[in-house]
Amino acid sequence: MFLPALLRRALVPLAILGLVLAGAAAPGLTRAAQTQREVTAYLIGHPGGRQINTTDIEYGNGAFIVTVVPAAPRVAIAALDCPAGWYCFYDGVNFGYPRGKLSDCGFQDLGTWGWRNRTDSVQYNLSSGSVTFINETGATDTALFSVSTTRRTIADVNPYRNQADYVYRTC
């Protein structure tokens, strides 16, 4: 059945909310079942990915990976968990999930991965280089903040929360 784009955009959040509420309403739901519900809801809201394990979805044949929920319950709110060889950006302050991660050099549009205007905290876990997060502001884009080997983490990118549209990694 054909649905206009505007109607589809309105229905997707409702479908995600339904899946999340259904998981919350089922008291006997195991952690694994709840995790799968969250991953499924993420895929509905952000199509084009492929689930590669219990918590991760890959896009672009592994160029971009989203970890929907931590693999195990986190002990500390600000637990740093960006894997070696990646730079990570989190859709929550203090490294709250979901978490996106990239490793390629150069310019990348976060919109390719459905991650524009979603960065609240960041971690850089590479042995060299840096990455700058950029806001598309028209004729001239604005560099918001950077992380590198000398400043590896920002737990709260305020006042630039949810403004990054692009990244540029210098290798």
NUVOMI-916020 format. One record per atom (N, C-alpha, C, O): y, x, z; residue in one letter. Coordinates in steps of 0.001 Angstrom, whole numbers, padded with zeros to 6 digits, always signed. Atoms other than C-alpha are relative to their C-alpha. Layout:
! NUVOMI-916020
YXZa
...
//
This chain:
! NUVOMI-916020
-001172+000837+000000m
+000000+000000+000000m
+001236+000884+000000m
+001299+001870+000734m
-001226-000771+000117f
+003443+001305-000936f
+000968-000392+001114f
+001251-001573+001317f
-001024+000235-001014l
+005937+001677+001905l
+001217+000822-000352l
+001080+002005-000664l
-001206-000789+000246p
+009551+002705+001345p
+000089+001147+000992p
-000396+001045+002119p
-000103-001200-000833a
+010366+006148+002744a
+000627-000300+001351a
+000163+000216+002368a
-000669+000314-001263l
+012699+004719+005396l
-000963-000700+000954l
-000978-000389+002145l
+000964+000703-000832l
+009979+002386+006689l
-001087+000951+000492l
-001490+000885+001653l
+001006-000986-000408r
+007405+005215+006705r
+000540+000882+001114r
-000169+001155+002083r
-000597-000843-001041r
+009809+007397+008736r
+000102-000741+001320r
+000000-000122+002379r
-000088+000792-001224a
+010195+004581+011245a
-001376-000232+000610a
-001510-000274+001833a
+001338+000300-000503l
+006450+003896+011515l
-000718+001215+000566l
-001513+001071+001494l
+000694-001205-000475v
+005289+007499+012031v
+000244+000231+001485v
-000725+000429+002218v
-000185-000184-001446p
+006977+007899+015456p
-000697-001078+000817p
-001194-000801+001909p
+000692+001073-000719l
+005545+004535+016484l
-001498+000265+000069l
-002121+000019+001102l
+001426-000334-000002a
+002036+005630+015471a
-000290+001128+000979a
-001285+001085+001702a
+000168-001120-000934i
+002446+008889+017412i
+000103-000507+001429i
-000731-000169+002270i
-000171+000547-001339l
+003734+007029+020461l
-001231-000797+000409l
-001678-000699+001552l
+001203+000775-000295g
+000747+004673+020250g
-001168+000886+000378g
-001892+000583+001326g
+001093-000915-000320l
-001709+007570+020219l
+000205+000665+001354l
-000741+000798+002131l
-000291-000646-001277v
+000017+009298+023137v
-000192-000985+001142v
-000811-000646+002151v
+000143+001000-001048l
+000208+006087+025185l
-001458-000391+000193l
-001893-000633+001319l
+001421+000328-000116a
-003418+005305+024418a
-000713+001070+000812a
-001589+000757+001618a
+000589-001083-000783g
-004353+008718+025806g
+000407-000072+001452g
-000412+000176+002337g
-000482+000090-001367a
-002199+008218+028893a
-000617-001193+000717a
-000776-001170+001937a
+000527+001209-000610a
-003691+004774+029469a
-001493+000098+000287a
-002042-000784+000946a
+001434-000141-000203a
-007280+006037+029493a
-000263+001000+001111a
-000321+002203+000855a
+000129-000926-001125p
-007836+007481+032982p
-001228+000890-000064p
-001216+001979+000509p
+001212-000801+000063g
-011347+008743+032171g
-000011+001001-001146g
-001026+001653-001388g
-000072-000882+001159l
-010176+010753+029163l
-000113+001457+000434l
+000613+001899+001324l
+000143-001414-000331t
-011337+014369+029304t
+001181+000786-000562t
+001899+000298-001436t
-001069-000865+000514r
-008890+017229+028727r
-000198+000245-001488r
+000768+000232-002252r
+000277-000252+001419a
-010604+017948+025400a
+000369-001209-000851a
+000948-001053-001927a
-000327+001213+000752a
-010232+014337+024260a
+001509-000209-000056a
+002045-000589-001097a
-001458+000142-000017q
-006577+014231+025338q
+000643+001028-000938q
+001588+000704-001658q
-000519-001034+000895t
-005923+017525+023511t
-000171-000427-001451t
+000749-000280-002255t
+000232+000426+001378q
-007510+016140+020340q
+000934-001139-000385q
+001409-001181-001520q
-000950+001081+000290r
-005356+013008+020566r
+001385+000570-000303r
+002055+000116-001231r
-001317-000600+000219e
-002226+015170+020822e
+000052+000753-001324e
+001056+000685-002033e
+000048-000717+001281v
-003287+017352+017877v
+000015-001002-001156v
+000725-000799-002142v
+000023+001034+001039t
-004067+014246+015796t
+001377-000639-000161t
+001840-000841-001283t
-001343+000587+000058a
-000701+012707+016682a
+000976+000960-000669a
+001829+000532-001446a
-000882-000991+000619y
+001040+015957+015688y
-000219+000028-001509y
+000746+000068-002272y
+000303-000015+001432l
-000737+015979+012310l
+000531-001249-000705l
+000980-001167-001848l
-000558+001222+000580i
+000306+012370+011685i
+001499+000147-000181i
+002042-000229-001220i
-001449-000174+000061g
+003922+013234+012443g
+000465+001145-000867g
+001610+001159-001318g
-000337-001204+000771h
+003842+016554+010564h
-001131+000281-000980h
-001899+001222-000781h
+001123-000139+000937p
+001475+016172+007596p
+000027+001316-000768p
+001049+001999-000839p
+000109-001192+000846g
+000248+019011+005413g
-000695+001155+000680g
-000957+002174+000041g
+000677-001060-000734g
-001430+021096+008107g
-001492-000242+000065g
-002001-001281-000352g
+001450+000076-000160r
-005055+021778+008872r
-000346+000523+001387r
+000038+001636+001747r
+000411-000420-001329q
-006540+021919+012374q
-000991+001152-000131q
-001978+001042-000858q
+000861-001174+000123i
-008129+025363+012828i
-000790+000298+001267i
-001736+001086+001237i
+000788-000079-001235n
-009331+025119+016438n
+000445-001164+000884n
+001115-002076+000400n
-000281+001172-000835t
-008951+022796+019402t
+001481-000256+000215t
+001862-001399+000466t
-001421+000178-000309t
-005198+023375+019840t
+000947+000368-001130t
+002137+000063-001042t
-000876-000559+001031d
-003857+024949+016617d
-000134-000703-001348d
-001204-001166-001743d
-000081+000537+001356i
-002756+023654+013224i
+000661+001062-000867i
+001700+001607-000494i
-000608-000966+000903e
-002079+025982+010303e
+000666-000724-001168e
+000208-001767-001634e
-000720+000465+001185y
+000398+025391+007504y
+000144+001211-000912y
+000201+002345-000435y
-000193-001092+000951g
+000795+027463+004338g
-001085+001046+000079g
-000795+002242+000042g
+001145-000918-000069n
-002699+028993+004596n
+000138+001022+001115n
-000239+002182+000948n
-000087-000866-001168g
-001938+030458+008010g
+001314+000731+000157g
+001477+001496+001108g
-001310-000661-000134a
+001641+031636+007388a
+000748-000508+001228a
+001495+000235+001864a
-000647+000629-001151f
+002827+029231+010092f
-001074-000715+000806f
-001875-001473+000260f
+000987+000624-000873i
+000757+028142+013072i
+000729-000734+001117i
+001642-000192+001741i
-000519+000778-001126v
+001594+025404+015556v
-001110-000129+001027v
-002222-000544+000701v
+000896+000266-001110t
-000111+025363+018924t
+000570-001228+000695t
+001648-001169+001287t
-000508+001274-000487v
+000250+021761+020033v
+000057-000030+001520v
+001044-000489+002095v
+000054-000081-001462v
-000790+022295+023666v
-000627+001343+000359v
-001384+001897-000438v
+000655-001254-000401p
-001778+025421+025599p
-001512-000192+000076p
-001987-001285+000386p
+001463+000080-000027a
-005503+026200+025421a
-000519-000295+001408a
-001554-000942+001567a
+000368+000249-001399a
-005687+026122+029230a
+001260-000407+000744a
+002364-000062+000323a
-001199+000359-000768p
-003375+024637+031828p
+000781+001249+000386p
+000201+002258+000788p
-000853-001148-000307r
-000430+026957+032395r
+000320+000010+001482r
+000657-001018+002067r
-000258-000141-001432v
+000037+028283+035906v
+001496-000013+000270v
+001958-000694+001186v
-001448-000087-000192a
+003733+029100+035582a
+000709-000714-001138a
+000238-000702-002275a
-000763+000704+001030i
+006329+027066+033717i
+000430+000973-001085i
+000346+000653-002271i
-000526-000960+000968a
+007741+030169+032048a
-001045+001043-000383a
-000720+002222-000524a
+001051-000936+000383a
+004401+031728+031115a
+000242+000475-001427a
+000366-000337-002344a
-000193-000568+001324l
+004903+034066+028180l
-001360+000128-000663l
-002260+000779-000133l
+001322+000035+000606d
+002077+033535+025752d
+000010+000160-001512d
-000949-000233-002176d
-000047-000239+001435c
+003193+034500+022248c
-000965+001142-000328c
-000827+002235+000222c
+000983-001043+000310p
+000277+036453+020729p
+000645+001238-000652p
+001671+001132-001325p
-000468-001236+000616a
+000784+040073+019667a
+000002-000161-001518a
-000918-000743-002093a
-000104+000057+001451g
+001934+040379+016059g
+000740-001226-000520g
+000775-001454-001729g
-000697+001225+000378w
+003960+037139+016047w
+001348-000088+000720w
+001576+000588+001723w
-001146+000464-000780y
+007330+035754+017023y
-000152-001508+000116y
-000523-002188-000840y
+000279+001402-000314c
+007189+032344+018629c
+001268-000730+000377c
+002200-000145+000930c
-001113+000868-000376f
+009595+029472+019079f
-000606-001280+000528f
-001588-001799-000001f
+000574+001094-000767y
+009028+026609+021428y
+000902-001230-000066y
+002128-001121-000068y
-000699+001280+000036d
+010004+022944+021272d
+000210-000501+001430d
-000016-001672+001732d
-000300+000294-001398g
+010942+023044+024954g
+000554+001242+000660g
+000146+002354+000327g
-000512-001153-000739v
+012928+025269+027280v
-001123+000565+000860v
-002118-000111+001123v
+001007-000693-000798n
+010967+027768+029370n
-001365+000010-000689n
-002410-000095-000045n
+001204-000185+000801f
+008440+028093+026550f
-000919-001222+000048f
-002141-001100+000136f
+000752+001253+000005g
+007389+024437+026535g
-000558-000309-001379g
+000051+000029-002394g
+000715+000295+001241y
+004987+023207+023885y
+000477-001286-000634y
+001056-002149+000026y
+000737-000860+000915p
+004467+022663+020997p
+000713+001340-000263p
+001913+001498-000040p
-000491-001347+000317r
+004862+026300+019933r
-000284+000289-001460r
-001401+000087-001935r
+000182-000464+001367g
+005425+027534+016383g
+000007+001515-000008g
+000630+002138+000851g
-000022-001462+000080k
+004764+031111+015331k
-000056+000449-001447k
-000736-000145-002285k
-000068-000637+001312l
+005514+033268+012305l
-000120+001507+000198l
+000057+002014+001306l
+000040-001452-000075s
+005050+036940+011488s
+000599+000673-001228s
+000876+001872-001190s
-000491-000591+001246d
+006346+037467+007927d
+001426+000526+000125d
+002213+000058+000948d
-001346-000561+000086c
+009423+039532+007133c
+000846-000848-000944c
+000323-001599-001767c
-000911+000679+000912g
+012487+038141+005413g
+000427-001366+000478g
+000275-001731+001643g
-000620+001295-000229f
+014073+034742+005174f
-001035-001115-000089f
-001852-001128-001010f
+000885+001164+000062q
+012179+031539+005959q
+000750-001242+000444q
+001497-001216+001423q
-000570+001299-000340d
+013296+027924+006022d
-000953-000680+000969d
-002093-000976+000610d
+000855+000662-000982l
+011935+026334+009189l
-000344-001422-000421l
-001315-001997+000070l
+000288+001330+000526g
+012091+023015+007338g
-001306-000042-000774g
-001951-001088-000839g
+001284-000081+000706t
+009104+024171+005273t
-001135-000388+000935t
-002138-000961+000508t
+001039+000233-000999w
+007096+023864+008473w
+000330-001195+000906w
-000359-001420+001901w
-000381+001139-000834g
+008838+020774+009883g
+000586+000411+001327g
+000443-000309+002316g
-000482-000526-001276w
+010572+022869+012531w
+001524+000165+000039w
+002030+000842+000935w
-001466-000072-000091r
+014286+022532+011756r
+000462-000741+001244r
-000083-001786+001602r
-000634+000645-001155n
+016396+021704+014808n
-000998-000325+001115n
-000928-001389+001729n
+001009+000218-001045r
+013462+022087+017221r
-000176+001192+000924r
-001096+001176+001742r
+000228-001202-000790t
+013879+025502+018852t
+000819-000029+001287t
+002045-000131+001261t
-000644-000004-001314d
+014624+025570+022596d
-000181+001318+000744d
+000636+001657+001601d
+000240-001304-000608s
+013146+028940+023635s
-000791+000845-000998s
-001452+000312-001888s
+000621-000902+000980v
+011810+032019+021816v
-000601+001224+000684v
-000190+001620+001775v
+000601-001255-000455q
+009622+035084+022278q
-000330+000850-001213q
-000828+000338-002216q
+000260-000960+001076y
+009306+038195+020075y
-001091+000935+000477y
-000885+001677+001437y
+001116-000834-000439n
+005935+039949+020341n
-000514+000866-001148n
-001703+000872-001466n
+000314-000960+001060l
+006038+042502+017522l
+000470+001375+000446l
+001320+001489+001329l
-000308-001361-000446s
+006267+046280+017805s
+001270+000582-000622s
+001733+001644-000207s
-001240-000486+000608s
+009345+046652+015576s
+000771-001181-000578s
+000250-002290-000700s
-000807+001001+000675g
+012175+044741+013973g
+000673-000993+000918g
+000751-000802+002132g
-000699+001062-000722s
+014035+041612+014999s
-000038-001261-000843s
-000379-001222-002025s
-000114+001260+000736v
+014460+037983+014032v
+001267-000708+000464v
+001555-000790+001658v
-001222+000753-000266t
+017697+036015+013787t
-000242-001449-000374t
-000787-001744-001438t
+000101+001434+000235f
+017759+032237+014053f
+001342-000479-000529f
+002386-000142+000029f
-001203+000325+000767i
+020285+030649+011685i
+000157-001513-000134i
-000814-002237-000349i
-000329+001405+000197n
+022011+027274+011487n
+000634-000158-001368n
+001567+000569-001710n
-000588+000294+001301e
+022732+025874+008028e
+001260-000829+000226e
+001197-001970+000685e
-001277+000673-000270t
+026402+024962+008197t
+000816-000225-001256t
+002023-000453-001172t
-000725+000229+001248g
+027321+024565+004546g
+000121+001273-000802g
-000864+001977-001024g
-000229-001163+000864a
+028902+027297+002441a
-000380+001302+000686a
-000887+002218+000039a
+000377-001202-000746t
+028381+029891+005161t
-000849-000411+001184t
-000436-001242+001994t
+000887+000314-001112d
+025464+029741+007560d
+000412+000798+001224d
+001109+001807+001114d
-000401-000614-001261t
+025841+030695+011218t
-001210+000605+000692t
-002191-000088+000958t
+001037-000646-000806a
+023664+033245+013007a
+000191-000469+001440a
+001271-000317+002011a
-000094+000566-001343l
+022907+031648+016364l
-000370+001009+001081l
+000399+001220+002020l
+000496-000944-001002f
+020879+034221+018325f
-001105+000818-000632f
-001646+000450-001675f
+001060-000885+000500s
+018376+037045+017836s
-000898+000433+001145s
-000484+000483+002303s
+000929-000643-000920v
+015307+038432+019548v
-000571+001211-000720v
-000645+001245-001949v
+000470-001252+000582s
+013862+041894+019035s
-000825+000753+001035s
-001204+000199+002067s
+000749-000834-000941t
+012018+044739+020723t
+000829+000316+001246t
+000268+000699+002272t
-000834-000260-001180t
+014990+045162+023079t
+000338-001259+000787t
+000650-001173+001975t
-000173+001290-000675r
+015449+041473+023920r
-001097-000921-000521r
-000924-001596-001536r
+001203+000662+000487r
+012040+039870+023604r
-000044-001500+000255r
-000719-002223-000477r
+000123+001415-000338t
+012564+036476+025203t
+001360-000624+000287t
+002289+000032+000760t
-001113+000839-000433i
+015117+033728+025620i
-000651-001308+000462i
-001165-002076-000352i
+000653+001180-000570a
+013841+031000+027955a
+000745-001288-000315a
+000160-002371-000298a
-000808+001173+000350d
+016683+028657+027005d
+001095+000482-000941d
+001975+001237-000527d
-000963-000472+000998v
+018699+029189+023820v
+001327-000759+000054v
+002152-000636-000851v
-001244+000740-000199n
+021473+026912+025125n
+001198+000945-000169n
+001162+002024+000423n
-000413+001301+000525p
+024097+026249+023703p
-000503-000282-001420p
+000036-001147-002110p
+000475+000139+001384y
+022091+026556+020465y
-001323-000749-000109y
-002003-000659-001131y
+001244+000769+000049r
+019152+024301+021352r
+000002-000931-001208r
+001001-001575-001527r
+000236+000947+001099n
+017767+022378+018387n
+001021+000125-001128n
+001422-000875-001724n
-000940-000231+001091q
+020148+023973+015876q
-000537+000925-001081q
+000013+000951-002182q
+000505-000981+000970a
+018051+026639+014099a
-000682-000692-001177a
-001571-001525-001000a
+000571+000529+001234d
+017238+025784+010478d
-000803+001055-000756d
-001744+000725-001478d
+000617-001118+000711y
+016186+029210+009175y
-000224+001152+000977y
+000356+001192+002062y
+000137-001270-000702v
+014977+032557+010447v
+000060+001122-001026v
-000297+000940-002190v
+000053-001198+000827y
+015440+036039+009046y
-000568+001112+000853y
+000027+001503+001857y
+000633-001095-000733r
+013072+038761+010225r
+000219+001300-000729r
-000108+001431-001909r
-000156-001370+000489t
+014005+042395+009720t
-001211+000790+000510t
-001469+000838+001713t
+001196-000758-000381c
+010867+044556+009688c
+000301+001477+000208c
-000600+002251+000532c
//
